[in-house]
Amino acid sequence: MKRKDYRKSRTSKKRTALKIIATLVASLLVCVSAYGIFLVKKAENAANQAFEEADNRTMSDLREEQVEPLHDNVSVLFIGVDDSEKRDQDDDNIRSDALVLATLNNEDKSVKLVSIPRDTYTYIPDAGYEDKITHAYGYNGPSSTIESVEGLLEVPVDYYVRMDFEAFIDIVDALDGIEAEVPYDLSEKDENDVHNAIVLEEGLQTLNGREALALARTRHYDNDIQRGKRQQMLIESIMDEILSASSITKYGDVIDAIGDNMKTNLSFKDMQSFFEYAKGGSPEVETITLDGYDDMSTGVYYWQLHEESLMEIQDVLQSHLGLKPDTSTLTDSSEIDFSEQKASERGY
């Protein structure tokens, strides 16, 4: 072959290779776009299925105007309930098993998580008297719980997410598990109340949905404060896993889990707005613990809150939501734990 012909042949092969690569890239982009469109449509359908308004509550009474997650500081109350058919409970006996309030600051994309112990003694408006906050749900579902939380923490609850055990299990399993630090060896009942069905060893590990639920629910190895911290840790782990690049292909299954077992007053548009918090990676998350003490003075166990600490937390949350100037100088750590702070002050 002549040198000139060889050059032509080599050039022709390069052009052919470039065409093949361009075709593959174009095909890949089409597939990615199609998958993205599929996920958006799927998510919209799931959001519509999950949407509900708690007792026609369109806005918190503590707000002067409607907020939008894309532009405003907002709060979301996560309500974990056990209304499994296997437990054969009627609506009046359903209680909230976990309560976590998240406040989101739109300016710095930060999140504060407050875990509210289920036995916290507080006023329940729909009951007309003080009781364990876990009992609020039995009066009028999410709206009763929301009103009780607003009265306790003195901040508006803009949105809520009501999730049952099945939803929690399905979401974690859809992510192929989450990484969590198990603080001790434990043998715990499962979601069907079968005793010793879940056995875990101490240490950092990947948990499936049933194992993660058992770790979130157990009350036999420590107390409700530590239980709240475990729930905060698991929420953070789920957030980290959902926001990781490796989870993109799992979104379809996560969406299915949400649509099947979750109820919320977040619209699809609202949900899309929250992705703004993830543009720069996982948002800064600060966990807050409600300080209190065990009270059996009436013959019934309650978690009584220290008034001074409660007022300080109310101030922190109000500042984070922009309802008052930020004057918080509580701590430089990633966790606010008033019980440890006060123990230190007393020399314990």
Wavefront OBJ file of the C-alpha trace (Angstrom):
o trace
v 0.000 0.000 0.000
v 1.316 3.430 -0.873
v 2.129 5.785 1.997
v -0.580 8.213 0.869
v -3.169 5.437 0.738
v -2.084 4.248 4.193
v -2.664 7.714 5.634
v -6.099 7.838 4.037
v -6.919 4.431 5.493
v -5.749 5.408 8.968
v -7.677 8.673 8.809
v -10.788 6.816 7.681
v -10.461 4.376 10.598
v -10.112 7.265 13.064
v -13.217 8.920 11.681
v -15.111 5.634 11.930
v -13.973 5.161 15.533
v -14.988 8.725 16.405
v -18.415 8.155 14.852
v -18.846 4.984 16.908
v -17.824 6.785 20.103
v -20.124 9.716 19.305
v -22.993 7.321 18.645
v -22.370 5.511 21.937
v -22.183 8.793 23.869
v -25.383 10.038 22.222
v -27.112 6.743 23.004
v -25.918 6.943 26.613
v -27.218 10.499 26.949
v -30.571 9.459 25.520
v -30.754 6.551 27.999
v -29.803 8.787 30.934
v -32.344 11.405 29.884
v -35.026 8.762 29.418
v -34.220 7.299 32.849
v -34.355 10.771 34.368
v -37.738 11.473 32.786
v -38.966 8.071 33.960
v -37.834 8.792 37.530
v -39.395 12.250 37.575
v -42.725 10.888 36.362
v -42.518 7.989 38.782
v -41.688 10.349 41.650
v -44.566 12.640 40.737
v -47.009 9.735 40.761
v -45.655 8.522 44.114
v -45.838 12.035 45.580
v -49.440 12.397 44.464
v -50.234 9.025 46.037
v -48.575 10.008 49.322
v -50.020 13.533 49.501
v -52.588 14.403 52.138
v -53.389 17.402 54.311
v -53.665 16.891 58.049
v -57.223 17.875 58.922
v -57.306 20.414 56.031
v -54.388 22.229 57.639
v -52.923 24.353 54.835
v -50.609 26.481 56.995
v -49.320 26.590 60.563
v -51.147 28.973 62.886
v -47.698 30.242 63.874
v -47.062 31.494 60.337
v -48.283 34.799 58.939
v -47.952 33.608 55.345
v -47.358 30.403 53.415
v -43.726 29.316 53.103
v -41.945 27.679 50.170
v -38.962 25.335 50.700
v -37.132 26.781 47.691
v -37.000 30.276 49.200
v -37.825 30.096 52.907
v -36.629 28.456 56.108
v -39.008 25.598 56.853
v -39.580 22.746 59.278
v -40.547 19.123 58.691
v -41.885 16.781 61.368
v -41.123 13.084 60.860
v -43.751 10.914 62.534
v -43.012 7.219 62.840
v -46.088 5.152 63.679
v -46.911 1.486 64.036
v -50.281 0.867 62.429
v -49.444 -2.587 61.135
v -52.457 -4.772 60.411
v -50.638 -7.563 62.255
v -50.923 -5.523 65.467
v -54.706 -5.229 64.945
v -54.897 -1.680 66.303
v -57.801 0.686 65.779
v -57.145 4.354 64.964
v -57.655 5.519 68.576
v -54.853 3.243 69.832
v -52.234 4.174 67.221
v -49.368 6.111 68.783
v -46.322 7.841 67.392
v -43.305 5.632 68.005
v -40.765 8.235 66.860
v -40.900 12.024 66.519
v -38.082 14.008 64.903
v -38.408 17.674 63.943
v -36.065 18.983 61.244
v -35.571 22.718 60.728
v -33.937 23.764 57.465
v -32.170 27.075 56.969
v -32.288 28.064 53.307
v -29.391 30.523 53.452
v -26.658 28.208 54.722
v -28.378 24.920 53.743
v -28.066 23.607 57.293
v -30.363 21.201 59.112
v -31.121 20.816 62.810
v -32.683 17.550 64.013
v -34.572 17.471 67.294
v -35.634 14.081 68.604
v -38.650 14.238 70.929
v -38.825 11.314 73.393
v -42.170 9.525 73.116
v -42.840 9.816 76.867
v -42.280 13.598 76.951
v -44.858 15.206 79.270
v -46.544 18.081 77.473
v -49.901 19.701 76.772
v -52.006 18.006 74.076
v -54.534 20.534 72.715
v -56.983 17.951 71.349
v -57.025 16.188 74.724
v -57.250 19.348 76.786
v -54.655 18.180 79.311
v -50.996 17.200 79.672
v -49.907 13.679 78.789
v -47.198 11.731 76.982
v -46.710 13.223 73.536
v -46.920 9.738 72.008
v -50.647 9.716 72.892
v -51.389 12.820 70.794
v -51.591 10.863 67.555
v -54.539 8.826 68.812
v -56.823 11.889 68.992
v -56.711 13.238 65.456
v -53.713 11.715 63.730
v -50.918 13.975 62.425
v -52.744 17.247 63.180
v -52.907 16.461 66.924
v -49.226 15.552 66.996
v -48.288 18.675 65.020
v -50.202 20.972 67.391
v -48.574 19.315 70.404
v -45.078 19.700 68.931
v -45.718 23.342 68.026
v -46.865 24.050 71.578
v -43.865 22.257 73.041
v -41.105 23.785 70.895
v -42.859 27.076 70.028
v -41.983 26.900 66.335
v -44.240 26.283 63.338
v -44.413 22.803 61.826
v -44.721 23.546 58.116
v -44.664 20.007 56.784
v -44.926 16.493 58.107
v -43.954 13.044 56.892
v -45.892 10.158 58.393
v -44.140 6.837 57.940
v -45.024 3.358 59.173
v -42.667 0.472 59.891
v -43.090 -1.020 56.423
v -42.053 2.247 54.751
v -38.902 2.483 56.856
v -37.945 -1.115 56.091
v -38.670 -0.776 52.378
v -36.702 2.478 51.999
v -33.608 1.056 53.701
v -33.843 -2.149 51.662
v -34.306 -0.161 48.441
v -30.954 1.484 49.218
v -29.389 -1.965 49.727
v -28.931 -1.124 53.387
v -27.382 1.767 55.313
v -24.180 2.074 57.297
v -24.708 2.537 61.027
v -22.809 2.256 64.288
v -24.455 -0.352 66.518
v -23.564 0.781 70.067
v -23.844 -2.647 71.699
v -24.780 -6.280 71.113
v -28.549 -6.545 71.019
v -31.286 -9.104 70.587
v -34.546 -7.374 69.686
v -38.043 -8.117 68.435
v -38.863 -7.518 64.774
v -41.621 -5.470 63.137
v -44.113 -8.263 63.910
v -43.156 -8.309 67.601
v -41.402 -11.663 67.346
v -38.954 -11.588 70.249
v -35.208 -12.047 69.621
v -35.804 -12.154 65.864
v -33.129 -9.502 65.213
v -29.620 -10.106 66.575
v -26.881 -7.507 66.049
v -23.300 -7.214 67.208
v -21.611 -4.021 68.333
v -19.756 -2.047 65.699
v -19.997 -0.201 62.385
v -21.877 -2.253 59.804
v -24.404 -2.256 56.993
v -27.938 -2.883 58.212
v -30.933 -4.023 56.210
v -34.379 -2.522 56.785
v -35.496 -4.898 59.528
v -32.200 -4.536 61.392
v -32.247 -0.732 61.128
v -35.813 -0.648 62.457
v -34.879 -2.839 65.415
v -31.975 -0.507 66.246
v -34.274 2.533 65.985
v -36.987 1.012 68.190
v -35.135 -0.765 70.991
v -35.733 0.691 74.468
v -34.250 -2.051 76.639
v -30.519 -1.271 76.508
v -30.397 2.443 77.322
v -33.097 5.149 77.488
v -35.310 7.349 75.343
v -32.604 9.987 74.965
v -30.164 7.474 73.490
v -33.028 6.049 71.450
v -33.569 9.499 69.945
v -29.873 9.792 69.111
v -29.994 6.416 67.339
v -32.982 7.579 65.306
v -31.165 10.804 64.379
v -28.119 8.768 63.318
v -30.252 6.500 61.131
v -31.980 9.468 59.473
v -28.561 10.943 58.671
v -27.391 7.594 57.281
v -30.451 7.374 55.021
v -29.860 10.959 53.836
v -26.193 10.242 53.087
v -27.044 7.080 51.167
v -29.794 8.725 49.114
v -27.470 11.603 48.192
v -24.570 9.329 47.224
v -23.814 8.884 43.523
v -23.970 5.087 43.874
v -27.659 5.273 44.780
v -28.910 6.836 41.539
v -29.933 3.472 40.105
v -31.849 2.680 43.314
v -34.118 5.722 43.197
v -36.921 3.863 41.456
v -37.237 1.362 44.315
v -36.963 4.135 46.921
v -39.769 6.022 45.193
v -41.937 2.892 45.236
v -41.344 2.472 48.974
v -42.293 6.081 49.645
v -45.445 5.969 47.563
v -46.715 2.757 49.109
v -46.303 3.456 52.824
v -45.885 7.179 53.452
v -48.244 10.126 53.865
v -47.174 13.755 53.734
v -48.449 17.261 53.067
v -45.395 17.920 50.887
v -46.358 18.373 47.253
v -44.149 17.081 44.449
v -42.979 20.652 43.829
v -42.050 21.005 47.503
v -40.080 17.757 47.389
v -38.150 18.919 44.334
v -37.178 22.103 46.190
v -35.401 20.101 48.890
v -32.878 18.848 46.343
v -31.407 22.353 46.443
v -29.987 21.375 49.838
v -27.998 18.583 48.212
v -26.380 20.541 45.357
v -23.180 21.100 47.295
v -23.206 17.610 48.844
v -24.770 16.486 52.099
v -26.014 19.463 54.152
v -24.573 20.256 57.573
v -26.691 18.412 60.133
v -26.777 19.277 63.834
v -28.566 16.998 66.296
v -30.303 18.330 69.403
v -31.334 16.400 72.507
v -34.138 17.473 74.838
v -32.780 17.444 78.371
v -35.021 16.115 81.130
v -35.427 13.569 83.890
v -37.404 10.431 84.753
v -40.596 11.148 86.670
v -42.648 8.449 88.444
v -44.244 10.781 91.002
v -47.773 10.043 89.731
v -47.227 6.295 89.415
v -46.987 6.687 85.606
v -43.637 7.157 83.870
v -43.053 10.500 82.128
v -40.032 12.272 80.679
v -40.110 15.712 82.284
v -38.174 18.422 80.450
v -35.878 20.920 82.169
v -37.592 24.256 81.533
v -34.383 26.247 81.126
v -32.970 23.842 78.528
v -36.289 23.717 76.692
v -36.397 27.506 76.430
v -32.847 27.527 75.112
v -33.720 24.969 72.429
v -36.826 26.953 71.479
v -34.563 29.981 70.998
v -32.126 27.988 68.829
v -34.889 26.664 66.572
v -36.616 30.041 66.250
v -33.295 31.591 65.236
v -32.564 28.813 62.748
v -35.946 29.388 61.108
v -35.283 33.129 60.973
v -38.145 33.932 63.330
v -35.791 35.952 65.539
v -32.148 37.123 65.359
v -29.620 34.317 65.710
v -28.128 34.733 69.174
v -27.264 31.085 69.712
v -23.858 30.469 71.293
v -24.675 27.114 72.795
v -21.884 24.946 71.442
v -19.328 24.583 68.700
v -19.803 20.815 68.444
v -22.030 19.028 65.917
v -24.404 17.943 68.674
v -26.246 19.833 71.381
v -26.771 17.609 74.408
v -28.029 19.546 77.412
v -28.118 16.509 79.679
v -24.343 16.020 79.337
v -23.778 19.772 79.628
v -25.680 20.021 82.920
v -24.057 16.885 84.312
v -20.680 18.486 83.658
v -21.769 21.664 85.424
v -22.803 19.644 88.473
v -19.444 17.844 88.510
v -20.815 14.376 87.639
l 1 2 3 4 5 6 7 8 9 10 11 12 13 14 15 16 17 18 19 20 21 22 23 24 25 26 27 28 29 30 31 32 33 34 35 36 37 38 39 40 41 42 43 44 45 46 47 48 49 50 51 52 53 54 55 56 57 58 59 60 61 62 63 64 65 66 67 68 69 70 71 72 73 74 75 76 77 78 79 80 81 82 83 84 85 86 87 88 89 90 91 92 93 94 95 96 97 98 99 100 101 102 103 104 105 106 107 108 109 110 111 112 113 114 115 116 117 118 119 120 121 122 123 124 125 126 127 128 129 130 131 132 133 134 135 136 137 138 139 140 141 142 143 144 145 146 147 148 149 150 151 152 153 154 155 156 157 158 159 160 161 162 163 164 165 166 167 168 169 170 171 172 173 174 175 176 177 178 179 180 181 182 183 184 185 186 187 188 189 190 191 192 193 194 195 196 197 198 199 200 201 202 203 204 205 206 207 208 209 210 211 212 213 214 215 216 217 218 219 220 221 222 223 224 225 226 227 228 229 230 231 232 233 234 235 236 237 238 239 240 241 242 243 244 245 246 247 248 249 250 251 252 253 254 255 256 257 258 259 260 261 262 263 264 265 266 267 268 269 270 271 272 273 274 275 276 277 278 279 280 281 282 283 284 285 286 287 288 289 290 291 292 293 294 295 296 297 298 299 300 301 302 303 304 305 306 307 308 309 310 311 312 313 314 315 316 317 318 319 320 321 322 323 324 325 326 327 328 329 330 331 332 333 334 335 336 337 338 339 340 341 342 343 344 345 346 347 348
